[in-house]
Amino acid sequence: MTVAIEEHTDLAVATRWLELFSDALASGSSSALSALFHADSHWRDMVVFSSRIRTLSGGATISESLSLACAALRPGDFSAIP
């Protein structure tokens, strides 16, 4: 998935990524989540999705773990605070 971002301010980029992230979580699609993470990404879950502190490494691992956790949690409506 290639994402076109029209406005390139830090806030605009973060807001667009969070919108895509929320949509991917709502869809339950591991591939949609995977498209948002680089293969060498790292995710620090601070008790939000797993009820414990953990670090995930690799886009595929992150997307699979988030997909599984979100099947029950149904999180969404993320936003950036300027």
N, C-alpha and C positions, 0 to 999 in steps of 0.2 A: 504494500500500500504506500503510495506516495502522497504526501500531504502538502498542499499548496497553502502557504501562509501569506496573506496580502500585506498585513502590517507587521513590521519587523521589530517593534519595541519588545523589550523583555516581558512586559506584562501581556502584550498581545500574544506572544509565542507561548507563554505559560498558560494563558487562558484557553487558547486553541487546543493545546495538548491535553489540558484537563477535560475539555469538552469531549475530545476523542476518547480519552480514558474512561470517562463516565459512560459514553455510548458503548464502548467495548465491554465494560463490565456488565452493563444492562443486557447486552446481547448474549452474554455467556460464551462468546467466541474466543477460544484460545488463540486463533490465528489473528483476530483483530487486535488482541492485546499484544501479541508477539510483534506486530508491525510497529508498535510504539516504543519498543526497546531494542537497542543495539545488541548485537551478539555478546558484547563484552560489558553489558550493563550490570549494575548492582542495585539491589532494592533493600532498604532497611525498614523492616516492618517493626514499628514501635508499638506493638500490642493491638494494632488496629484490625488487622485481618486474621491474626492467628492466636490471639490472647497470650502471646509471649513475644519477647524481643528476639529477632532473628535477622540474619542477612542472607539474601539469595543472590546468586551470581549466575549470569547468562540469561539472555533474552528468553530462551525457550523454558528454562526453569522458572523464571519469574512469571511468565504468562500462564504456565500450567498450574503453578501454585495459587496464583490469584484467581484463576478460573474455578478451581476447586473450592477455595475459601468463599468466593462470592456466590456460589450456587445457593448457599444457605443464607448468607448475610444480606444480599441484594443492596450493596451500598451504591450511592450515586449522588448526583448534584454537587460535584466538587467545584470549587471556585478559588481563584487567586485573590488575595487581599492586597491591594496596592499599598 
